[in-house]
Amino acid sequence: MPDARPPVPLAEPVLDGNAAKYVNECLQTNYVSSIGPFVERFEREFASFVGSRFAIACASGTAALHVAMRLLGVSDGDEVFVPTLTFIASANPVLYERGTPVLVDSESSSWNLDAGLVVEEIERRAHLGSRLPRVVEVVHLLGRPANIEPIVDVCERHGIAIVEDAAEALGAKYCGGRFAGRQVGTIGRLGCFSFNGNKVITTGGGGMLTTDDEALARRAKHLTTQARLPCQEYRHDEMGFNYRLTNVAAALGVAQLESLPRFLARKRAIADVYDAALTGSAVFERAPRPVWGECSHWLYSMSVRSGGREHRNDVISRLKAGRCEARPVWTPLHLQLPLQDARRLGDMSKAESIFDSALSLPSSVGMTSEQQQSVLGVLDAISRLPP
């Protein structure tokens, strides 16, 4: 007889608090498009939460990254260093602007890009008088802060801009060093966030661009509104984009932002339970926690200790058979058809090793303790299988 239990979802939203109230206010006032009071409020309150001077709401996290590349002047042949272990949306905006992604291997402490490779390559090029990258894009993978301090140091020495892709890491922050207490997405020249339906907070879609640079913020707002000039006639002074967030989506965002501290606390509690259960396992390796930062744990991800991709896929299949959703981490970009010929920093062995062994477990804010124990029960049963 088929198992009738509903599956434990990987990451689903919790739409509580003032969500219905604020969305209904949009419906009652007819402010449902890109004009309305909630857009400005969401931008202002989001900037305050993360600790940025300015925030510009966008239609998606990808749109925010695209605007960032345009703002920083990425164009024909300009190189942008991008980690290979990330979602492809991190690299596509570089291609939109006809830039050249240079893919960077991972490191084991956080699974993010290897800062040592970035520093070494920039210093090597500077010594030789070679062309430097226009941008280094630092992705905070799965809610884990990247090792950004050495990257900031080398980029400041050589005048290279940093864009932070914090799409998966809202609420993660640094705990020591130069940026202690700072949230991800507020250290580079521009930061980008996503509010897709499975993120820590959601607007159903949507994204945010953050910066401390008033001129960049003003131009970002201009670009996302079709570069329309403030006059009665419809006049535009450059090629812009229809990247505006709607008032309805922003209303949902404001409500979600009110719940964000609680959501982050729940995410961290879920991660603590997984960590405790997996510590000492002979079959599974708990998720890395970088010493330099506090994770937001968007998706709790762990590794199988042996057997590689075949074993990882078997674990995912057994979890799904036990009514627990799971999925592999991102396929590295150098293994993706559009980027297979991209230039590389490192031999990609670390990224491929992580990809072959890592998977993400159910991590919804609304996951109950009973549901998490169901996941751990399946993992325990897998651990007891003969090798």
TORKOLSE-464421 format. One record per residue (C-alpha): x, y, z. Coordinates in pm, 1 decimal, m for minus. Layout:
N
PT        px        py        pz
PT         X         Y         Z
...
! end
This chain:
387
PT        px        py        pz
PT       0.0       0.0       0.0
PT     144.4     342.1     m96.8
PT     269.6     565.9     181.9
PT       1.2     833.8     223.1
PT     207.5    1059.8     447.5
PT     274.6    1404.6     302.1
PT     643.8    1443.7     219.7
PT     871.5    1652.6     438.4
PT     944.1    1944.2     201.9
PT    1294.4    2063.6     126.3
PT    1220.4    2433.8     175.6
PT     873.8    2582.5     170.5
PT     765.0    2929.7     279.0
PT     583.2    3023.9     597.1
PT     340.8    3304.7     519.3
PT     222.7    3422.7     857.3
PT     212.2    3741.1    1061.2
PT      85.5    4041.8     864.8
PT     120.0    3881.6     520.5
PT    m253.0    3859.9     444.1
PT    m322.7    4201.4     598.5
PT     m60.9    4381.6     392.1
PT    m147.6    4204.7      66.1
PT    m517.6    4277.0     119.9
PT    m429.0    4643.1     172.8
PT    m279.1    4643.9    m177.2
PT    m592.8    4487.6    m320.4
PT    m819.7    4733.8    m141.8
PT    m622.4    5037.3    m257.4
PT    m552.9    4906.8    m611.9
PT    m176.8    4950.9    m559.7
PT     m90.1    4615.4    m710.6
PT     174.3    4708.9    m965.9
PT     518.8    4862.8    m927.6
PT     391.8    5185.8    m771.7
PT     279.8    5186.4    m410.5
PT     390.5    5253.1     m55.1
PT     511.1    4902.2      24.7
PT     794.6    4909.9    m228.8
PT     966.6    5203.8     m63.2
PT     893.0    5063.0     282.1
PT    1039.8    4724.7     195.0
PT    1353.8    4887.9      57.7
PT    1396.6    5107.3     363.0
PT    1334.3    4833.3     618.6
PT    1547.7    4578.8     433.7
PT    1841.1    4821.3     420.1
PT    1802.3    4881.7     792.2
PT    1795.8    4510.5     871.8
PT    2110.5    4417.2     680.8
PT    2296.2    4737.7     764.8
PT    2320.3    4898.2     422.8
PT    2257.8    5264.1     334.8
PT    2044.4    5185.3      31.5
PT    1834.8    4896.5    m100.9
PT    1669.2    4876.8    m442.9
PT    1393.4    4621.0    m493.2
PT    1415.8    4413.1    m811.2
PT    1205.8    4155.0    m991.5
PT    1447.2    3872.7    m899.8
PT    1787.0    3803.9    m752.6
PT    1914.8    3746.7   m1105.7
PT    1786.6    4090.6   m1205.2
PT    1974.4    4241.6    m910.3
PT    2295.7    4070.6   m1024.4
PT    2240.4    4189.4   m1381.0
PT    2197.5    4549.0   m1269.3
PT    2509.8    4514.1   m1054.5
PT    2715.3    4406.6   m1355.7
PT    2579.5    4698.7   m1559.8
PT    2649.2    4946.5   m1278.8
PT    3010.8    4831.5   m1256.2
PT    3065.7    4864.7   m1630.0
PT    3115.7    4498.3   m1718.6
PT    3130.2    4477.9   m2097.8
PT    3296.5    4298.5   m2387.4
PT    3570.3    4072.6   m2259.4
PT    3579.9    4206.5   m1903.4
PT    3657.7    3923.2   m1666.4
PT    3448.7    3848.8   m1359.8
PT    3573.8    3588.9   m1112.5
PT    3281.5    3362.0   m1013.3
PT    3287.1    3046.5    m800.1
PT    3221.1    2732.6    m998.4
PT    3010.4    2579.2    m720.5
PT    2700.0    2794.9    m738.0
PT    2366.4    2822.5    m915.4
PT    2405.7    2925.7   m1278.4
PT    2225.6    3255.3   m1211.4
PT    2549.5    3377.0   m1051.3
PT    2724.1    3363.7   m1389.0
PT    2446.9    3439.2   m1638.4
PT    2437.3    3816.8   m1567.4
PT    2806.0    3834.7   m1658.7
PT    2718.9    3681.7   m1994.7
PT    2421.9    3918.9   m2036.4
PT    2673.5    4204.8   m2038.7
PT    2911.6    4013.8   m2271.2
PT    3162.2    3969.7   m1990.5
PT    3386.7    3668.1   m1941.5
PT    3329.9    3452.3   m1633.0
PT    3645.9    3303.5   m1481.9
PT    3545.3    3009.4   m1263.6
PT    3710.6    2959.3    m924.9
PT    3745.4    2627.4    m741.9
PT    3605.2    2577.7    m390.6
PT    3756.1    2540.6     m45.9
PT    3649.0    2293.2     221.8
PT    3577.0    2529.3     515.6
PT    3259.0    2671.9     367.9
PT    3233.9    2524.1      13.9
PT    3261.5    2880.2    m120.2
PT    3522.2    3007.3    m365.2
PT    3885.4    2959.1    m263.2
PT    4004.4    3303.4    m152.1
PT    4366.8    3191.8    m180.2
PT    4328.0    3121.2    m550.5
PT    4169.3    3463.3    m605.5
PT    4442.6    3648.7    m416.9
PT    4721.3    3453.5    m585.4
PT    4586.3    3515.3    m935.7
PT    4526.7    3887.2    m884.9
PT    4874.0    3938.9    m738.0
PT    5030.3    3734.4   m1019.6
PT    4859.4    3945.0   m1283.6
PT    4945.7    4269.3   m1108.3
PT    5312.1    4167.8   m1090.7
PT    5317.2    4089.0   m1462.1
PT    5121.7    4400.6   m1556.9
PT    4844.6    4180.7   m1699.2
PT    4480.1    4273.6   m1723.1
PT    4296.1    4243.2   m1392.3
PT    3937.0    4126.8   m1349.2
PT    3680.4    4404.2   m1341.9
PT    3476.3    4232.2   m1070.0
PT    3513.0    3951.2    m819.7
PT    3172.8    3800.2    m742.4
PT    3165.5    3643.2    m396.6
PT    2881.7    3394.3    m351.0
PT    2771.2    3297.1      m0.1
PT    2666.1    2941.6     m78.6
PT    2368.4    2779.5      97.1
PT    2374.8    3040.7     373.1
PT    2747.8    3017.7     457.8
PT    2957.7    3336.3     458.1
PT    3251.5    3318.5     219.0
PT    3605.1    3400.7     331.7
PT    3576.5    3757.1     207.0
PT    3840.8    3947.0     406.1
PT    4148.2    3846.8     200.4
PT    3951.7    3909.7    m118.2
PT    3854.9    4258.8      m2.3
PT    4216.8    4330.8      89.2
PT    4356.1    4235.1    m251.0
PT    4074.1    4403.5    m443.2
PT    4123.4    4728.1    m253.1
PT    4495.0    4722.5    m334.6
PT    4424.6    4687.6    m706.3
PT    4099.4    4879.4    m756.6
PT    3875.1    4579.2    m829.5
PT    3504.8    4588.7    m742.2
PT    3337.0    4316.7    m537.0
PT    2977.7    4203.8    m585.8
PT    2829.1    3978.8    m320.4
PT    2576.7    3720.1    m434.0
PT    2393.2    3673.3    m106.4
PT    2086.2    3520.5    m270.9
PT    2104.3    3214.7     m42.0
PT    2241.0    3379.7     270.5
PT    2016.0    3654.2     405.6
PT    2095.6    3691.3     775.8
PT    2441.8    3533.6     767.1
PT    2712.9    3750.0     920.0
PT    3080.4    3770.7    1010.3
PT    3195.2    3700.1    1364.6
PT    3555.8    3813.9    1367.6
PT    3824.0    4006.9    1188.0
PT    3780.6    4325.4     994.4
PT    3409.0    4272.4     925.9
PT    3293.5    4137.5    1262.3
PT    2921.6    4199.9    1305.9
PT    2862.2    4281.6     938.5
PT    2599.0    4092.9     741.2
PT    2671.8    3936.4     405.9
PT    2574.3    4155.8     114.0
PT    2695.7    4475.4     281.0
PT    3073.5    4448.3     236.0
PT    3123.5    4453.2    m140.1
PT    3041.7    4753.8    m351.7
PT    2706.7    4591.0    m427.5
PT    2512.9    4306.6    m267.1
PT    2236.3    4097.2    m422.6
PT    1960.8    3897.0    m251.5
PT    1681.5    3665.1    m368.4
PT    1327.3    3624.7    m240.5
PT    1232.3    3317.7    m441.5
PT     965.6    3095.5    m288.0
PT    1216.6    2864.3    m120.5
PT    1442.7    3130.2      32.2
PT    1456.3    3232.4     401.1
PT    1198.0    3502.7     324.8
PT     996.8    3525.8       6.3
PT     798.4    3773.2    m198.1
PT     692.7    3493.4    m432.6
PT     986.2    3599.9    m648.1
PT    1190.9    3916.1    m637.1
PT    1528.8    4035.4    m521.3
PT    1714.6    4325.0    m366.5
PT    2027.5    4519.7    m453.6
PT    2216.9    4681.6    m165.1
PT    2491.7    4943.1    m161.2
PT    2636.7    5224.1      48.5
PT    2705.8    5429.1    m266.1
PT    2432.2    5685.4    m322.2
PT    2520.4    5740.8    m688.5
PT    2504.7    5366.6    m761.1
PT    2175.1    5337.9    m575.6
PT    2023.5    5624.6    m773.8
PT    2135.0    5475.8   m1106.1
PT    2017.1    5128.1   m1003.9
PT    1669.5    5265.1    m940.0
PT    1681.6    5439.1   m1277.1
PT    1788.6    5124.9   m1463.5
PT    1526.2    4903.3   m1301.5
PT    1248.9    5141.8   m1409.3
PT    1331.5    5135.6   m1781.2
PT    1568.5    5431.7   m1742.4
PT    1270.5    5664.6   m1761.7
PT    1337.6    6031.9   m1695.1
PT    1118.6    6217.2   m1440.6
PT     909.4    6416.2   m1685.9
PT     552.6    6402.7   m1811.8
PT     654.0    6269.0   m2150.1
PT     791.3    5917.2   m2177.2
PT    1159.8    5985.4   m2226.3
PT    1448.4    5749.8   m2155.1
PT    1817.6    5834.5   m2154.7
PT    1966.2    5482.6   m2185.2
PT    1867.0    5119.3   m2221.2
PT    1694.6    5019.1   m1899.1
PT    1511.5    4714.3   m1771.3
PT    1165.1    4627.9   m1648.4
PT    1307.1    4494.9   m1321.9
PT    1067.8    4661.0   m1078.2
PT     918.2    4473.0    m784.6
PT     540.2    4502.5    m749.3
PT     373.1    4662.3    m450.7
PT     194.1    4333.4    m376.3
PT     524.6    4146.2    m366.0
PT     680.4    4418.2    m152.6
PT     386.8    4401.2      89.6
PT     457.9    4032.2     134.8
PT     826.2    4116.8     175.8
PT     754.9    4364.9     455.1
PT     554.8    4101.5     642.0
PT     825.0    3840.8     590.0
PT    1091.6    4083.1     709.2
PT     899.8    4125.4    1035.7
PT     925.8    3747.7    1084.7
PT    1287.4    3716.2     969.9
PT    1455.7    3707.5    1315.1
PT    1226.5    3420.6    1413.3
PT    1287.1    3243.0    1082.0
PT    1664.4    3267.6    1123.6
PT    1646.6    3136.1    1479.0
PT    1445.5    2838.1    1357.8
PT    1685.3    2770.2    1069.2
PT    1977.0    2768.0    1313.1
PT    1793.7    2541.1    1555.5
PT    1722.8    2294.2    1273.5
PT    2090.4    2299.1    1176.4
PT    2196.2    2238.8    1537.5
PT    1977.3    1927.4    1557.0
PT    2118.7    1791.2    1232.1
PT    2473.8    1866.6    1344.5
PT    2424.8    1688.0    1676.1
PT    2273.6    1382.2    1510.6
PT    2543.7    1355.2    1242.8
PT    2844.6    1417.2    1464.7
PT    3052.2    1100.4    1478.6
PT    2866.7     930.1    1192.5
PT    3077.9     683.3     996.9
PT    2858.8     731.7     687.3
PT    2772.7    1102.7     679.9
PT    2975.6    1417.9     734.2
PT    2800.9    1716.4     889.2
PT    2790.8    2050.6     711.2
PT    3099.3    2271.1     745.6
PT    3064.7    2585.6     954.8
PT    3326.1    2847.6     867.2
PT    3507.7    2984.1    1169.6
PT    3485.1    3340.8    1038.8
PT    3106.5    3367.4    1022.7
PT    2761.6    3268.3    1143.3
PT    2556.7    3078.9     886.0
PT    2191.0    3141.6     809.5
PT    2146.9    2775.1     701.3
PT    1916.6    2834.1     405.1
PT    1952.2    2466.4     313.6
PT    2124.8    2231.9     554.0
PT    2367.4    2036.5     340.5
PT    2585.8    1742.1     438.9
PT    2810.2    1490.2     263.1
PT    2841.1    1115.3     229.4
PT    3184.6    1002.6     339.1
PT    3241.4     744.3      65.4
PT    3093.6     609.1    m252.6
PT    3081.7     940.6    m435.5
PT    2795.8    1044.8    m657.9
PT    2641.9     697.8    m677.2
PT    2612.1     675.0    m298.3
PT    2487.7    1034.5    m273.2
PT    2215.6     965.1    m528.3
PT    2118.7     646.5    m346.3
PT    2082.5     842.1     m20.9
PT    1859.4    1097.7    m196.2
PT    1646.3     816.1    m342.0
PT    1609.2     649.2      m2.4
PT    1514.1     978.2     160.7
PT    1249.6    1036.0    m105.1
PT    1121.7     682.8     m55.8
PT    1091.0     771.6     312.7
PT     883.1    1078.6     219.2
PT    1166.2    1324.9     279.7
PT    1263.8    1560.8      m0.8
PT    1635.8    1601.6     m71.8
PT    1852.5    1714.9    m359.6
PT    2218.4    1737.5    m461.7
PT    2405.0    2066.3    m429.1
PT    2453.8    2277.0    m741.3
PT    2624.5    2120.1   m1041.2
PT    2951.6    2315.7   m1079.4
PT    2942.5    2573.4   m1356.4
PT    3242.8    2427.1   m1539.7
PT    3031.2    2112.8   m1593.1
PT    2744.1    2314.4   m1743.1
PT    2721.1    2330.2   m2121.8
PT    2715.0    2714.7   m2149.8
PT    3030.0    2744.6   m1935.9
PT    3227.8    2430.1   m2007.0
PT    3493.2    2626.7   m2195.7
PT    3519.3    2907.9   m1939.5
PT    3859.1    2997.4   m1796.5
PT    3936.6    2840.9   m1459.8
PT    4127.4    2911.6   m1140.5
PT    4225.9    2583.8    m978.5
PT    4182.3    2229.8   m1100.8
PT    3816.6    2214.1    m988.0
PT    3883.0    1898.9    m788.1
PT    3744.5    2041.0    m464.0
PT    3422.7    2164.2    m624.7
PT    3372.9    1833.5    m801.4
PT    3437.7    1641.6    m479.5
PT    3176.8    1848.7    m294.6
PT    2927.8    1805.7    m578.5
PT    2982.3    1430.2    m589.4
PT    2921.0    1383.0    m218.0
PT    2692.9    1661.0     m90.7
PT    2315.8    1680.6     m60.8
PT    2065.0    1915.5      99.8
PT    1815.1    1801.5     360.8
PT    1470.9    1941.6     448.2
PT    1523.1    2278.8     615.2
PT    1188.7    2460.5     602.9
PT    1127.8    2716.9     874.1
PT     795.8    2544.2     937.2
PT     943.2    2195.3     968.9
PT     826.8    2031.7    1291.9
PT    1049.2    1837.7    1528.8
PT     858.3    1524.6    1430.3
PT     932.4    1585.8    1063.0
PT    1302.0    1638.9    1133.8
PT    1310.3    1316.4    1332.8
PT    1157.2    1141.7    1030.6
PT    1450.7    1265.9     819.9
PT    1700.3    1154.9    1082.4
PT    1525.5     818.9    1106.9
PT    1579.9     756.0     736.9
PT    1943.2     862.3     764.9
PT    1991.7     632.5    1062.4
PT    1842.3     341.4     867.9
PT    2079.5     415.0     577.8
PT    2372.8     422.7     820.3
PT    2284.9      72.8     937.2
PT    2285.9     m78.5     588.1
PT    2575.8    m315.2     515.8
PT    2855.4    m150.6     314.2
! end
